[in-house]
Amino acid sequence: MKKVIKTTGAPAAIGPYSQAIQMNSFVFLSGQIPLDPKTMEMVGATVEEQTEQVLKNLAAVLEAEGMGLRHLVKTTVYLKNMADFPKFNAVYEKHLTAPFPARATIEVAALPKGALVEIEGVACRD
């Protein structure tokens, strides 16, 4: 059965979607951009600062389901500029540990609210 996951610890959806959906052992996380969940304002001017906030937001959604970033099995990363890839990777690697999730990284023309990075993911209970 499908269960909606919603938390005030992460930004509210800015469109017709759920923060995450839990189905059996899997949690499917919608893309997070670097919004402060309290103010709904963008956080950070650099890809490093924005990646920190995005990962905090993803962690908050997972925590609402009793999980954490260690449960991620797949992420999709959207970068405004692929030249930011090494800077993004440095922050990502600080927050996720081996074995790292499978991942795709894509350069995009634009992201909501002018974000430099967005991450979506799939997590699975141990």
Backbone as numpy.savetxt, mean C-alpha at the origin, in Angstrom:
# Nx Ny Nz CAx CAy CAz Cx Cy Cz
-16.71 -16.69 2.06 -17.55 -15.51 2.06 -16.67 -14.26 2.06
-17.07 -13.27 1.34 -16.34 -12.02 1.18 -16.61 -11.10 2.37
-15.53 -10.51 2.93 -15.65 -9.61 4.07 -14.94 -8.30 3.75
-15.60 -7.19 3.99 -15.00 -5.88 3.79 -14.14 -5.53 5.00
-12.93 -5.04 4.74 -12.05 -4.57 5.81 -11.99 -3.06 5.72
-12.28 -2.41 6.84 -12.31 -0.95 6.89 -11.71 -0.51 8.21
-10.81 0.47 8.15 -10.18 0.99 9.36 -9.99 2.49 9.25
-10.08 3.17 10.37 -9.78 4.61 10.39 -8.27 4.84 10.47
-7.49 3.77 10.64 -6.04 3.87 10.68 -5.41 4.09 9.32
-6.21 3.96 8.27 -5.76 4.20 6.89 -6.74 5.17 6.25
-6.33 5.84 5.18 -7.22 6.79 4.53 -8.52 6.13 4.08
-9.59 6.88 4.20 -10.88 6.42 3.69 -10.79 6.33 2.16
-11.57 5.45 1.59 -11.60 5.32 0.14 -12.02 6.65 -0.48
-11.36 7.03 -1.58 -11.72 8.28 -2.26 -12.52 7.97 -3.53
-13.14 6.82 -3.55 -13.96 6.40 -4.67 -14.79 5.20 -4.25
-15.48 4.59 -5.21 -16.34 3.44 -4.90 -15.54 2.13 -4.81
-14.77 2.00 -3.74 -14.00 0.78 -3.51 -13.80 0.59 -2.02
-13.39 -0.60 -1.63 -13.10 -0.92 -0.23 -11.60 -0.80 0.01
-11.21 -0.52 1.25 -9.79 -0.52 1.59 -9.19 -1.90 1.33
-9.95 -2.93 1.65 -9.51 -4.30 1.39 -10.72 -5.23 1.46
-10.54 -6.38 0.85 -11.54 -7.45 0.90 -10.84 -8.71 1.36
-11.39 -9.36 2.38 -10.86 -10.64 2.85 -11.73 -11.75 2.26
-11.06 -12.74 1.70 -11.74 -13.90 1.12 -10.94 -15.13 1.51
-11.54 -15.99 2.33 -10.84 -17.16 2.86 -9.56 -16.70 3.56
-8.42 -17.22 3.19 -7.15 -16.85 3.85 -6.49 -15.62 3.23
-7.08 -15.08 2.17 -6.46 -13.98 1.44 -7.10 -12.64 1.76
-6.27 -11.60 1.74 -6.74 -10.22 1.85 -6.23 -9.49 0.61
-7.15 -8.88 -0.11 -6.84 -8.13 -1.32 -6.92 -6.64 -0.97
-5.75 -5.98 -0.99 -5.66 -4.59 -0.56 -5.73 -3.65 -1.76
-6.62 -2.67 -1.67 -6.68 -1.64 -2.70 -5.41 -0.81 -2.65
-5.11 -0.15 -3.74 -3.94 0.70 -3.80 -4.00 1.81 -2.76
-2.88 2.04 -2.12 -2.76 3.12 -1.15 -1.80 4.17 -1.70
-2.19 5.41 -1.53 -1.31 6.53 -1.85 -0.95 7.20 -0.53
-0.01 8.14 -0.53 0.49 8.71 0.73 -0.42 9.76 1.36
-1.62 9.34 1.71 -2.55 10.25 2.40 -2.46 10.01 3.90
-2.49 11.09 4.66 -2.61 10.99 6.11 -4.06 10.61 6.41
-4.30 9.52 7.14 -5.68 9.08 7.37 -6.52 10.08 8.18
-5.88 10.91 8.98 -6.64 11.88 9.79 -7.05 13.11 8.98
-6.13 13.60 8.15 -6.40 14.84 7.41 -6.79 14.61 5.96
-6.50 13.42 5.45 -6.71 13.09 4.04 -5.90 13.99 3.12
-4.80 14.52 3.65 -3.86 15.33 2.87 -2.65 14.49 2.51
-2.01 14.85 1.39 -0.80 14.15 0.96 0.33 14.36 1.96
1.13 13.32 2.17 2.28 13.36 3.07 3.55 13.25 2.23
4.50 14.14 2.44 5.82 14.04 1.82 5.91 14.59 0.43
7.10 15.11 0.13 7.37 15.65 -1.20 8.29 14.74 -1.99
8.95 13.78 -1.32 9.87 12.87 -2.00 9.27 11.48 -2.09
9.80 10.67 -2.99 9.31 9.31 -3.11 9.59 8.52 -1.84
10.69 8.82 -1.15 10.99 8.13 0.10 9.94 8.43 1.17
9.63 9.70 1.35 8.62 10.09 2.36 7.26 9.51 2.00
6.92 9.57 0.74 5.62 9.05 0.32 5.54 7.53 0.45
6.61 6.84 0.16 6.63 5.38 0.30 6.44 4.99 1.77
7.09 5.72 2.67 6.91 5.46 4.12 5.43 5.54 4.48
4.73 6.57 4.02 3.32 6.73 4.37 2.46 5.65 3.73
2.75 5.33 2.48 1.99 4.28 1.80 2.10 2.96 2.56
3.31 2.61 2.99 3.50 1.36 3.73 2.82 1.41 5.09
2.79 2.58 5.74 2.04 2.72 7.00 0.56 2.47 6.75
0.06 3.01 5.66 -1.36 2.84 5.34 -1.70 1.38 5.06
-0.85 0.71 4.29 -1.08 -0.72 4.02 -1.03 -1.52 5.32
-0.05 -1.21 6.17 0.07 -1.92 7.45 -1.17 -1.72 8.31
-1.73 -0.52 8.32 -2.92 -0.24 9.12 -4.11 -1.07 8.64
-4.26 -1.20 7.34 -5.37 -2.02 6.81 -5.16 -3.48 7.21
-3.95 -3.97 7.07 -3.66 -5.35 7.46 -3.86 -5.57 8.95
-3.45 -4.61 9.77 -3.61 -4.72 11.23 -5.09 -4.82 11.61
-5.96 -4.18 10.84 -7.40 -4.27 11.11 -7.91 -5.70 10.97
-7.16 -6.52 10.27 -7.52 -7.93 10.08 -6.59 -8.84 10.86
-5.80 -8.27 11.80 -4.89 -9.07 12.62 -3.67 -9.56 11.86
-3.29 -8.84 10.84 -2.15 -9.23 10.01 -1.14 -8.08 9.96
-0.06 -8.27 9.22 0.95 -7.23 9.06 1.60 -7.33 7.69
2.55 -6.45 7.44 3.24 -6.45 6.14 3.90 -7.79 5.84
4.28 -8.54 6.87 4.92 -9.84 6.66 3.99 -10.85 5.98
2.69 -10.56 5.98 1.72 -11.45 5.34 1.56 -11.18 3.84
2.17 -10.10 3.34 2.05 -9.81 1.91 2.72 -10.90 1.08
2.01 -11.35 0.06 2.57 -12.36 -0.85 2.77 -11.78 -2.25
2.12 -10.66 -2.56 2.23 -10.02 -3.88 1.93 -8.54 -3.73
2.77 -7.72 -4.33 2.48 -6.29 -4.39 2.61 -5.81 -5.83
1.86 -4.78 -6.15 2.02 -4.07 -7.41 2.30 -2.63 -7.05
3.40 -2.11 -7.58 3.87 -0.76 -7.28 3.70 0.09 -8.53
3.14 1.28 -8.34 2.99 2.24 -9.41 3.85 3.45 -9.06
4.84 3.74 -9.90 5.71 4.89 -9.68 5.45 5.94 -10.76
5.43 7.19 -10.35 5.28 8.29 -11.30 6.53 8.40 -12.17
7.69 8.04 -11.60 8.95 8.16 -12.33 9.83 6.96 -12.00
10.15 6.15 -12.99 10.96 4.96 -12.76 12.37 5.32 -12.28
12.80 6.56 -12.47 14.10 6.98 -11.95 14.11 6.94 -10.41
12.92 6.95 -9.80 12.80 6.85 -8.34 12.90 5.42 -7.82
13.03 4.45 -8.72 13.03 3.04 -8.33 14.05 2.71 -7.25
15.31 3.13 -7.35 16.28 2.79 -6.28 15.90 3.41 -4.93
15.41 4.63 -4.93 15.00 5.29 -3.68 13.79 4.57 -3.08
12.84 4.22 -3.93 11.67 3.47 -3.48 12.11 2.14 -2.86
12.98 1.42 -3.57 13.44 0.10 -3.11 14.08 0.17 -1.74
14.86 1.21 -1.48 15.55 1.35 -0.19 14.54 1.42 0.96
13.46 2.15 0.77 12.43 2.26 1.81 11.64 0.95 1.91
11.26 0.40 0.79 10.48 -0.85 0.74 11.22 -1.95 1.48
12.53 -2.05 1.24 13.33 -3.11 1.85 13.46 -2.94 3.37
13.33 -1.72 3.87 13.36 -1.49 5.33 12.12 -2.05 6.02
11.01 -2.11 5.29 9.73 -2.48 5.91 9.30 -3.92 5.63
9.84 -4.51 4.59 9.49 -5.90 4.25 10.75 -6.75 4.38
10.57 -7.98 4.78 11.70 -8.86 5.00 11.60 -10.10 4.11
12.73 -10.74 3.93 12.77 -11.97 3.13 11.99 -13.07 3.86
11.30 -13.91 3.13 11.16 -13.86 1.70 10.22 -12.72 1.28
10.71 -11.87 0.39 9.93 -10.72 -0.05 8.75 -11.17 -0.89
7.68 -10.37 -0.89 6.54 -10.71 -1.74 6.93 -10.66 -3.22
6.23 -11.41 -4.03 6.35 -11.23 -5.48 5.92 -9.79 -5.77
6.47 -9.21 -6.85 6.18 -7.80 -7.08 6.29 -7.44 -8.55
5.44 -6.53 -8.96 5.57 -5.87 -10.26 5.66 -4.37 -9.98
6.49 -3.68 -10.74 6.63 -2.24 -10.61 6.40 -1.62 -11.98
5.53 -0.63 -12.01 5.10 -0.04 -13.27 5.23 1.48 -13.19
5.78 2.10 -14.22 5.78 3.56 -14.31 4.46 3.99 -14.93
3.85 5.01 -14.32 2.55 5.49 -14.80 2.63 6.98 -15.11
1.69 7.45 -15.93 1.66 8.86 -16.31 1.21 9.74 -15.14
0.31 9.23 -14.33 -0.21 10.01 -13.21 -0.84 9.08 -12.18
-0.88 9.56 -10.93 -1.53 8.84 -9.83 -2.51 9.79 -9.16
-3.50 9.25 -8.43 -4.47 10.12 -7.76 -3.78 11.16 -6.88
-4.32 12.36 -6.90 -3.88 13.48 -6.06 -2.41 13.86 -6.29
-1.84 13.46 -7.42 -0.46 13.81 -7.74 0.58 13.00 -6.99
0.20 11.86 -6.43 1.14 11.02 -5.68 2.29 10.56 -6.57
3.42 10.28 -5.94 4.59 9.75 -6.64 4.62 8.23 -6.63
3.86 7.61 -5.69 3.87 6.16 -5.54 2.51 5.68 -5.04
2.12 4.51 -5.51 0.92 3.81 -5.03 1.29 2.34 -4.96
0.80 1.66 -3.93 1.06 0.22 -3.79 -0.26 -0.48 -3.46
-0.52 -1.56 -4.17 -1.62 -2.46 -3.83 -1.02 -3.81 -3.51
-1.79 -4.68 -2.85 -1.21 -5.95 -2.49 -2.20 -7.05 -2.22
-1.66 -8.24 -2.09 -2.41 -9.43 -1.69 -1.65 -10.02 -0.50
-2.37 -10.29 0.57 -1.79 -10.91 1.75 -2.47 -12.24 2.01
-1.77 -13.12 2.73 -2.32 -14.43 3.05 -1.95 -14.79 4.48
-2.92 -15.32 5.21 -2.63 -15.79 6.57 -1.67 -16.96 6.53
-0.84 -17.05 7.56 0.10 -18.17 7.67 -0.65 -19.47 7.82
